[in-house]
Amino acid sequence: MNTTAALALSLPGTSGMWDFGDYPYALEPLTLPPPGVAWLPEEPPADDLRAACSALRDLAAAGDLGVAPAGEDELERLFWFRWITGHHISSLLWRLLAAALDRLGSPAADQAELSRVIPRYVRAYSAMLIYTGSSTQAIYNATIRPSMYRIHSTFSGTWSADFPAVRSLFRGRRVPPVTTAERAALTSEIELCHRIHLDVAAKLVTNGRSLLQHLVDNPAAHQPRVWSALFDHYFLTSRAPVSAHEVLSQLLRRCKAVAIDIASNGLYPAAAAYESSTPADPAAWAELTGDQELIDIVLGAAGLATGLIRP
């Protein structure tokens, strides 16, 4: 393994400085196991993962995360970083959700704790939808949307090899067997996630419809295996044997970079010219659009994943 690849699988540094990619808003490749390959151990994650997450949360609480805010000439790079890195975190959250759902059916698992974790991962995914959708409409339609369309005219997040394991959860077909106390909370979070996706599309897409919505209206009879390969290629994702420690290290690296970005630029950067930053459904976004709230949600998901936080 070369030095660059090893760095991308390592824990982030414990200072508040940017250490993701070669410069602020650069990208790193994501390495995940093939779909269906177990990657989360039953035992608690390693101490160094919890220590790194704790240090990151302390830096955020002290206001010690930050870089110079992005200028107007850096906005395209910033929003491209958010698009790719936010989708990386989404894929990792899908993995975490799938693992929690699998364990929910195990008699040896703590059903009450898992039932509290699952809605929080769903909320973190909603936060990532808002984060990846924070581009201006002009940059989205000039840069991001055409890049997907050039790959395939119906390019969709549902093509991810990691999405099928959580498809029924997000489409509301069947509420998993969480405890009665958490059932309403989970249903509410799933509904919120759906409304946010529709709202992001309405804000960004010229005709108000995402490629995903077109695909839902005109479903394919089957999903060719090549679609998952196209998704991975576009989102700089490779499939290889990696340990649970390496997967969670990649999550922490991205959570730190996203926290630094939000702390430095806010969800809606001052240099950006927004047609409107007000969502069509303000109530759906109320608890997710504050900068500190977003940072807390992102780092909270990392805390749950590393075992630092118990719900």
PENORTA-V562005 format. One record per run of one state. SS is the DSSP state (a for helix, b for strand, c for the rest). FROM is the first residue (numbers start at 1). TO is the last residue. If there is no record, write none. Layout:
ss,from,to
SS,FROM,TO
SS,FROM,TO
This chain:
ss,from,to
c,1,2
a,3,8
c,9,29
b,30,32
c,33,46
a,47,61
c,62,71
a,72,104
c,105,110
a,111,132
c,133,136
a,137,151
c,152,156
a,157,159
c,160,163
a,164,170
c,171,179
a,180,204
c,205,210
a,211,217
c,218,224
a,225,234
c,235,236
b,237,239
c,240,243
a,244,265
c,266,281
a,282,285
c,286,290
a,291,306
c,307,311
